[in-house]
Amino acid sequence: MICAWVLVMQMLFPISPNSQFSAIYERLPNDAQVIALIRPATSYSVASLWIKCGSASDPPNCEGTAHLLEHLLPLKPFNGTTIQIAMEQEGALLTPETGRNFMALHLQARNETIAKVFPMLVEAVTDLTVDSQVVEREKRLMWLETLALYEDPFWLMKTAIEAKLFEETPYAHPPTGWLETVNQLSFADVQRIHRTHFIASNFALIAVVPNEDALTVLKEVVAKLPSAPEVTSVSVSLPNRNFLPSFDALLQKALNRSNEVFWGIGWRVPVKANEKIAMDALVWHLRQILIPNLFGQIGVVQEWKMLANPVKGEVALTITARLRPYTELLERKLKRSLNELAQRDLSLSELNWLKRSLRLEHFHILNNPIRCVRELGWAWALYDDPTIVERYPQMIDDLKAEQIRQIAARLDLAKPVVWMVRKGETN
C-alpha cells in the first residue's frame, strides 16, 4: 500500500529541482577537483573538503586511525585557540565525517562569512599539528563515542553482518573503528595516512554557494593544496584484517524476554554508477513496500531496520530485527519474495510511484545545502561521477522496471549472511 503521507507530500509540492541551480565541475592546476552548485537563493553556504581516504586506509589491528585523524585535524592551534573554535567564533559550523572510502569536513556559514573561514579549514587539513596530550584526549572521546554505538543492538547487528560480508577486506570494520582497538591507535599511523593521502589529487572542494564570485574565492584557496605527498612511498608489512569482536553478550543483555531474538541478514551487491538509480529504486521499494508488508504478515517482528551502505563499486544491504519468537518462516518468505521480485517487472503503477517518491526525495536533497553537498561527495568518492546528482531527475525519467528487476536478480543470487542471537546461545 502506498503511504498516505507520501501521496499528500507529492500533491502539495511540485517537483522541479533543476530550475534553481547551475552546476560547475572543474579540475584545478594542482589536480584538485571542484564540484559546486550555484544557488542564488541559498540561505547559507556550504564549503566542504572531501578526501578519497577513509577507514579502508586504516592499518590492520589499528582500526579507527582515519577516524582519529578526522578528530585531530580541526584541533590545530590557531591564534590562542583551535581552528575549530576560531571558526565557531566567526559563526561557522564544522561537521567532519569519515566513511570507508572518504573523509569529509563540511563547513557551513552565512554567505558573507564562508570566504573568511574557509582558509582556516584548508590550513587544518594541510598542517597536522597537535600536542600528544590532545591525541590521548581524542582517543578517549572516540572510545566514548564508540561505547555509545555498542549500546545500540541494531548497530551491533548491522556491524557484525557487514564484518562478515566484507571479511578479509579493508571494509570489514566500521569507520569508527572497534572499541577494543581505540587504545592501540598511534599518532605515527595518523601521520602516515595524512602524508600519503592528503594531496591535491585526492581532494575535492564541494560547495553550495550563491554566486560564482564566492566560488572563485574558495577555488583560489584550494589551488594552494600540495600536489605531491611529503613521502614518496610507504612500505609496511601488516597482518590480515581478521579482527572481529564478539557482540553476543551485549546483544543478549539487550533481549528483554527469553523468547526474544535479534536476527539479521545481509548481502553484498555490485553496483556501477549507471545502476545507482535502479539500486535506489529497489531499496526504496524494499523499505517502503516489500519488507513492511512481509513483516506485518508474519507478525513476530517487534522492530526492524534496513540499511543500504555503499562502498566503492558495491552496496552492503542489511536488514536487522528484534523478533518474538523466532520463526524460520521469516527467512523462507523473504527468500521467496526476493525471488519473485527478481523474476517479474514492477507494474506501471508501482514504477510510477517509485519515480514520484525518488523525485520528491531528490527535491528535498537539492533544497538542503548540506544534504546536497553530501550527495555530491558520495557520487564523487564512490562512483567517480559527481554529475549523477545533476542528472538524477533525467535518470528517474528514464528508469525502466527491467533495470530494477536486474538489480533484484543480482540481490537474489547473492549469498546472504544470516546472524541470530538468542539468550544463552552464541554464534
N, C-alpha and C positions, 0 to 999 in steps of 0.2 A: 504493500500500500504506500502511496506517495505521501510523504509527511505534509501535514496541513500547513505548518509554518513555512515550509519551502514554497508552497504554492502561493501563500499570501505575500511573501517577500518578492517573489517573481512578478506578481501583479503590480506591486507598489513601485518597484524600481525598474525603470527601463535600463537596459544594459548596452551601453555603447562606450566602452572604456578607451578605445583608440583615439577618440576625438580630443583628448585633454593633454596629450604629451607628445614630445618628439624624442626619439632615441638617438644616442650617439655612441658609436663604437670606434675606438681609436687605439693604436699602439704607439707609445712614445719612443723617442730615440734610444732610451735606455732599456727598451723592451717591456716596460710595464704596460699593462692593459688598462684602458679607460672605458668604463661602461656607465652611461648616465642617461637618466630620463629628465628632460627639461619640462617642468610643470609650473607655469606661471602662477597658478592658483594655490600652490602648496603652502600649507600653513606653517611648516617648518622644514628645514633641510636635514638631509642625512648624507654624511660622507663616510663611507665605510672602506677600510682596508682589508682585503682578503688575501690570504696567502695559501698557496697549494702545499700545505704542510699541516698534518693533523696527527691524531693518535696513532695512525698507521706508521708513523716515524718513531714511535716510542721504542727504546731498547727493550728487548725481552727481559722479563722479570723486573722491569722498572716501568711498568705501565702507569701512565699518568704524567710522564715527563713533559709532553707537549702542553698538557693542561697546566702544569706548573709554570711553564714559560708564559702562557697566557696570563696567569696571575701576576707574574713579575713585571711584565712589560710596562704597565701603567704606573709602576711604583718607582720609576726613575726619579731621583732628586731633581727638583726644579724650583728655583727662587725660594728656598727655605721650606718647601713642602714637596709634594709629589706631583707629577704631571696630571694624574687623575684628579687630585684635589684642585689643582690650578684650573683645570677645565671646568670643574663644578663651580668654582668661584666666578667664572665668566658666564655661568648659566647654561653650560653644555652637559650632556649626559653621555657617558661612555659605557657601552654594554658589550663586553667581549664574549666570544663563544668558541669552543673547539669541537670540530667534528672529526670523523675518521680520516677524511681527505682534505680538510681545510682548517684554517683558523681565521676568525673574522673579528675585527674590532669596529663596532658601529658607533659613530659619533653623531648625536642628534643635538641640534641647536637652532635658535632663531635664524632666519635667513640672513640677517645682518651680522650675526656672530660667527657663523661657521668658518668664514675665511680667517678669522683671528685665532681660533683654537685648533684648526686642522694641522698647522705646522707642529704643534705640540705632539699630536698623535704620530706624525711621521718621525719626529725625534725619538719618541718612545720605542718605536719598532726598529730603529737603526742603531741605537746605542743601549745595550743591555748592561745597565749599571745599577746594582743593588748590593746592599750590605748582607753579610752572611746571616745576621740575626733576622733580617726580613725574609730570607729564604726559609728558615726554620719556622717562622711565624706563619708564612703562607702554606707550608706543608701541613701545619696544624689546622688551619682553616679548611684546606682541602679534605683533610681527614674528617672534619665535622660535616662538611657538605656531603661527602660520600656516605657517612654514617646515616644521614637523613634519608638518602636513597635506599640504603639497606633496610630501612624500616617500612618501605613500601613493597608489599608482597608482589604486586603486579610488575613493578620494575625488576625485582629479583627474577621472576619467571621469564619475562621478556629477555633479560640479560643472559640468563642461563641458556635459553634456547638459541639466542644469537651466537653465544660462545660455541655451542655445538655445531651450528650451521657453518660458522667460519673457522672451525678448528684447524690449527696449523697454518693460519693466515694472519697477516697483521691486523685484521678486523675482529679477531676473536675476543678482544676485551673492549669494554665501553670507553668512550673518550675521557671520562673522568678518571680512569684507572681503577684499580681494585683497592678497597680499604686495606687489604693485607699488604700492599706494596708501597703505600704512600711514604712510609718512613725510610724506604730504601732509595728514594729519589735523590739524585745528586745534581748540584749546580753545574758540574763538569758536563753531564749529559745534556742539560738545558743549553749550555753554551754551544755544544756540538751541533745541536739541531738549529740553533739560531744562526751560527756561522755558515752552515751548509745550505740552508733552505731560504734564508731571508735575503734574497737577491731580487733585483727588479723584475726579472723574467718570471718569477713566481708570484708577483704581486698583481692585484687588480684594484684600482680605485673604482668603487661602485657607489654612485651618488644619485640622489634625487634633489635637484636644486631648481630655483625659479627661473634662471636665465643662463645664457652661455657665458656671460661675464663672470658669474660666480664660479662656473665650472673651470674657466681659464685659470683663475687664481689657484684652485685646487690642483690642476694639472701641473702648474709650474712647481709646486711643492713636491709632487710625486716624481717629477722628472729628475729630482736630485737623489733618488734612491740609488744605492750602489748597484752596479751592473755585473759584478763578479763577486764570488764568495771570498771571505777572508782566508779560507784554507782551500787548497786545490783538490784535496782528496781526504777521505776518512776511511781508513781500513781497520775494521774491527771483526773479531770472531765471536759470535754470540750463539747461545743455545737456542733450540727450537722454542717457539712460542706455545707452550703447552700448559701454563698455569691456569687452573680454574678453581676458584674457591667453592666449597660446599655450602649451599644455601638451605639445605634440607631442614636443619634445626631452626633456622629463623622462620622459614615458611610454616613449619609445624606449629611453632609458637603462635602464629597469626591465625591458625584454624580455631574456630570457636567451639565446634562440636565434633564428636567422634566420627560422624559420618560425612563430614565436610572434606573436600578435596580441592587442591589447587591443580588445575590442568592447563596445559598449553600445547600449541602446535605451531610449527614454523616452516617456511620454505625459502630457498634462495632461487630467485627468478632473474635470468639475464635480461637486461633491458637496454636498448640503444636509444640515442637521443630522439630519433624519429618515432620511437614507440612510446615515449613518455606519456603522450596524451591518452593512448589506449590503456596503459597501466593505471593512470589517474582515474579513468572512467571505470575500470574494473574494480579498483579499490573503493571507489565511491559506491558502486553497486553492491559490493560485498558488505560494506559498513552500514549502509542505509537500508538495504532491502534483504539480501540473502541471509546474512548472519542473524539479524534480529528475528526474522520470521522463523528460521531454523531453531534458534534457542527458545523462542516462545512456544513452539510446538512440543519440544522435549520437556520443558517445564522444570528442569533441575538446576538451571543456571541462575545463581544468585546475583552475580555481577560479572562483567566482562569488559575487556579492552582489545582493540585491534590497532596495530601499528605497522605502517609501511615505511621502513627505514632504508633510504637509498644510500648506496656507496657507489664508487666509480664502476659503471658497467653492469650493475645488478641492484636488485632490491631484496631486502630481507623482510618478509611478511610474517607477522606473528599475531596469533590470537591467544589470549590468556583469559582464564575464567575461574571463578570460585563456584564449585558445584556442591549440591547437597541433594541426594547422594550421587556418586559417580555411576555412570552407565555407559557401556560400550556402544549403545545406540547413538550417542553423540558423534563419535568418530565415524561410524558407518554412514549415518545420514549426511555428515559433512562431506565425506568422500563421494557419496552418490550425487550430492548437489553440485559439487565442483565438476564431476564427470559430465553431468547433464549440461552444465554451463559451457563446457568445452566442446560439446557436440552440437549445440544449436545456437543460432544467432539470436540476439535480443530482438524483441518485437520493435516495430517502428515507434510505438508509443513509449516503450521503455528507453529506446535510444534517444528520442526527443527529450524525454525528461532528464536523462543524464546530461545531455548537451546544455539544457537550460540551467541545470544545477551547477555545472562547471563554469558556465558564463557568469553566473551570479557570484560564485566564489572568486573568480578571476577579477571581477569588477571590484570586490571588496579589497583584494590584494593591491590592485593598482591605486586605490584611493587611500591606502595606508602606507606612507613612505617607508617605514622600517620593514614592514612585511614585503613590500615591493623590492627593496634592496636585498633582502634575504632570498627571495625567489631568483633574482638576477644572479646572486652569488652562487647559489646551488647549481643553477644552469651552467655557469662558468666552470665551477670546480668539479662537478660530477659528470657533465656531459660535453664540456668544451664548446658550448654553444649558447652564449647568453641571449642570442636573438630569439630563443624559444619563448621568452616572456612576451616580447612584442608580437610574435607570430601566433601566440596561443589562440586568440579568437578565430583566426582562419583555420588553425588546426582543429578546433572544435567543429567548425562548419564542415570540414572535410572528413570528419571521423565517420567510419563505417562500422557496422555491427561485426563484420568479419574481422576487423582489426582487434576488437575486444575479445572475440572468440579465440583468436590465435594466442593472445596472452593467457587467456583462461586455460587453453590446452597446454601451454607451457607450464603453468602452475599445476595442472592436474598430473602431468608427467614427472614433476619434480619430487624427489624423495623427501618426505617431511621428517622433521624431528619432533617427537612427541615427548612431553615431560609431565610427570604427575607426582604430586607429593601428598601422602596421607599421614595422619598421625601415627607415629610409631614405626613408619617404614622409611627406608632410604632408597635413593635411585642407584 
